[in-house]
Structures are given as structure tokens and as C-alpha cells.
Amino acid sequence: TVLSVEQLVAPLKCERGAEVNDLLEISYLGVVVDTGMVFDGSALTKPDGSSIPGRGNDTSLFFVLGKQPMGQFPPGWDVGLEGMCVGERRRVIV
């Protein structure tokens, strides 16, 4: 399995990046790379402007970096989000 991490938006200021055991709040969009088909997300906006709430009707979700039960979230998140800062945007491809 190949993991690719790309910074899309740099943080304005970063004194400390995310570390294992940190509680992170993220918004995400799951897309099939080959087709562009959206399969999951914390909240989705349709082309007509209407939206579909994410898990638990939230626009973001919380998880503890490096400490999730197997299969709860993609394992690439632990690697792809380590060191990330508030306000930063990344693309993680697994």
C-alpha cells in the first residue's frame, strides 16, 4: 500500500504539530481516485448547493491520533495527519 501526503494549505502559524495521543478535530472527504466518486465525508455539499450532514450530523469529527480501534478510521490518517497544524489542509491518498 502506497501512502501519499500533500500539503494543500499551509497553516498561518504552527508552534506544535499533531502528535500521537492528541485529540484531533477534522473535516474530510473520501473520494475514489480513479473515478472521482465521493464515498464518505464529515459533511458533503451537493452540486445544487444542498448539504448532507456527516456522521452524527456534524461537519467535523474527533479522534485520537494513533489510538483508534482497528478499522474505525482509515489507518493512513495516523501517518498522514501526524505533524499537522491547526488551519492546515492536506490530501492523504491511500
N, C-alpha and C positions, 0 to 999 in steps of 0.2 A: 504494500500500500504506500502510495506516494502522498506526501502532505506538502501543500504549497501555502505559504502565508505572505500576503501582500498588504502593505500599509496603504490605505486609500486616503485617509485624512490624518494628518499629524496632530497631536494634542497641542494646545496653546502653551501649556506648561506641564511638566511631568517631574515631580520630585521623587516618586516611587511607583514602579510598575507593579502590576498584579503578581502575587506570589501564591504558591500552594497554601491552602487553608484560608485564603481571602474569600469573603462573600462578594460575588460579582453580580451586578445587575446589567443585563444585556438585552438588546433588541436584535433579532436575527431574521434572516430569510433563507430558507432551504430551497435550492434550485438544482435541477438535474443539468449538469454542464452540457451534455450533448444535445439536449432538446430545449433548454430554457424553461422547462415546465416547473412551476412552483409546487413543492410538495409539503412544505411546512413553514411556519414562521411564528414569531411572537405576536404579530398583528399584520394583516395584509390589506393593501389598498387595491381595489379592482380598477380596471381602466376607466370605468364610468364614475370614479371618484368615491364610490361607497366603500366601506371597510368591513373587514371580518376580524373580530377580536381574536387574540391569540389564546393560548392556554389560560384557563381561569379568567377569561375576558380581560386580560391585561395587555398592555402594549410592550411589556418587557417581562423578563423572568429572572429569578435569582437562583444561583447555585454556588456551591463552594468549590473553588478551583482545585482539581486533583483529588477530590474526595467523594465523587458521586458513585452510587451503586452501579455495577456493571450494566450497561445498556440504557441507563436513564437519559443520558445525553451523548452525542457523538464523542468518541474518545479523542478525536482531533482537536476538540475545544480545549482540552487541558494543555496541549502543546501550543496550539495556535493563539491562545489568549494570554499565556504566561508573559509577563512583562508589559502588557497593555496598560495604557493610562486612560484616565477619565477624559472623555471627549474624542478619543482616537477611534477611527474606523478601520477595520481590517477585513480582507477577504480571505477566508480559510477554505481551501479546496482539498477534499479528502478523496 
